[in-house]
Amino acid sequence: MDLRLHAHAVPAHRKVLLVGAGYLLALAAGAAAGVLYDLSMAAMPYDTSGGMYAGGQLITSLGVFLVVALVPTVLAFWFLRGNARVWQAIAVASLGFAGLGLAAVLLPGGARGPSASVAGLVLELMRIGHLLGVPLWTAAFALFAWLAPTPTARRVLLAAVGVELVAGLCVLGHWLGSVSPR
């Protein structure tokens, strides 16, 4: 008996229902994690740090949601394997995101205070996102390259992985203090 999931064997409406059900399950898991966090904090001695408890509950709920939501997200990408245009767009967007992240890591910033422009704020957000998330982005683009149905999309995604690895070296230098991009 062949238990592999073939993207072409599942009707389109069932694909949407399956992915949607996965996201609903992720929402339910996040909400349950928030309730469990709240119950565990209610058993703690009273403290005036309510905002910190609420922040912890938000991080717990969001973290559980994001981990569980990985399954329907990967499933959706698997179902989209037959659409070369979608994968080419994903590949180009991934390469652009990686390039912008590398530029944000390399450009001086953060030391001179908050930016007055929206572009400066976006660049600083990209900088922080790459300083903390390079391993995540690299793994995601590698997974996308593995899932990509066409050689062209796969090559562009592997280029995005390469750019992220360069950004990772810059981030490593930043964190170790031996080479600072500022």
N, C-alpha and C positions, 0 to 999 in steps of 0.2 A: 504494500500500500504506500503510495507516494504522498507524503504529508507536506511537501514543499508548497509554498504559496506562490502561485503563478499569477502575475498581474493581469494577464489577458483572460484568465479563467473566471474572474470575479466580475459580475456586471457593475457598471458605473455607479448606480444608485446604492449598491451594497458597499462599494468602496467608500463613498461619502458617509454612509451610516456607520461603517466600521471605524473610520478615522474620527468622526464626530463623537461616537461612543467612547473612544479612547480619551478624547479631550474632556468629556464629561466625567469620566472616571478620574482623570487627573485633577479636575476641579474638586470632586468629592474627596479625593485623598488629601488635597491641600487643606480643605475645610476641616476634615477630621483631624489632621495634624494640628491645626490651630486650636481646635476644641481640646485636644489632649494637652497641648502646651498650656492652655488657660487653666485646665484642671490641675496640672502639676504646679503651676504658679499659685493657685488658690490655696494650696497646702503649705506654701511657704509663709514665714512670719511676715506680718504687714510691714511694708516699707513705702516710702513716699516716691519711689521711682516708677510710677505707673507708666510713664512714657517709655522707659527702658523695657518694661515688660511687654508693652504693646509692640515695640520695635522687634523684640525677640520673637513674638508671636507672628509678626509679619514675615520675618526672615524664615522662620520654620515653615509656615504655610507656603510661601513662595518657593522655597527650596524643594519641598516635597512635590508641589505642582510641577516644577520644571523637570525634576527627575522622572516622574511618571509620564509627563508629556513627551519625553524623548521617544517613547514607543510609538504613539500614533504619528509623530512627526516623521520618523524614519519610515514608517509604513506608507505615509503619504508620498514621500520621495520615491519609495519603491514602486508604488502604483503609477507615478509619473514617469517611470523609466522609458516608456514608449514615446514620449513627447520630446523630440530632439531640440525643438525651439525653447522649451521651458528650461531644459538642462543647459543650453548655451547661454540663456539669460542668467541662470544661477551661476554659471562659471564666470561670466564677465562681471557680475555683481560681486562675486567672491574675490576676484582679482582686484577690483576697484577698492573694496573694503580693506583688503590686505595692504594695498599700496597706500591708501589714506592713513591706515594705522601705522605703517612704517614711517611715513612722513611726520605724523603726529609725535611719534616717539623720538625722532631725530631732531625736530625743530625745538628751539628753546621755548620753554613755557613753564607755567606753574610758579616760577619764582617772583614774577613781577606783579602778582595779584590777579584779581578777577578781570576778565576781559569785558570790554564795553560792547563788543559786537557779537552778533549771533554766530558768525563764522568762527570767531575766536572761542566761543563757548563750546561749539560743536567739536572743534579741534582739540580742546582740552578734555572733553568727554571721551573722544577717541583715544587720546593719550592715556587716560586713566584706564579705559577699557582694555587697551593693549598691554599696559604695564601689569595688569592683573590677569588678563585672559588669554595671553598668547598660547598656552598649551591647549585651551579649549578651542580656539579658532583653528589652530593647526590640526587638531584631531578632527574637527568638523569638516574642514576642507579635504582632508585625506579620506574621510568617509564618503564625502560627495564624489571624489575622484573614483573611488571604488564603485559607487552606484551609477556613475555617469554612463549612458548608453553609447555615446559616440567618442571616437578617439580625439576629436577636436575639443570637445568639452572636457575630456579627461586631461588633455595636455594643459589647457588653461587652468584647470583646478590644481594640477600639480605645480604649475607656476605660482599659484596663490599659496600653496604649501611652502614653496621655496621662499617667497617673500615673507611669510610668517616666520620661517626659521631664521631669516636674517633679522627680522624684528625681535625674535626671541634672543638672539645673541646680543642685540643692543639693550634689551631689557635686562638680560643677565648682567651685562656690564653696569647698567644703572643700579641694579640691586646690590651688586658686589662692591660698588663704589670705585672700581678701578677705572672705568670709562663712563663719564657722565654725558648724556646727550644735551645737557643744558649749556 
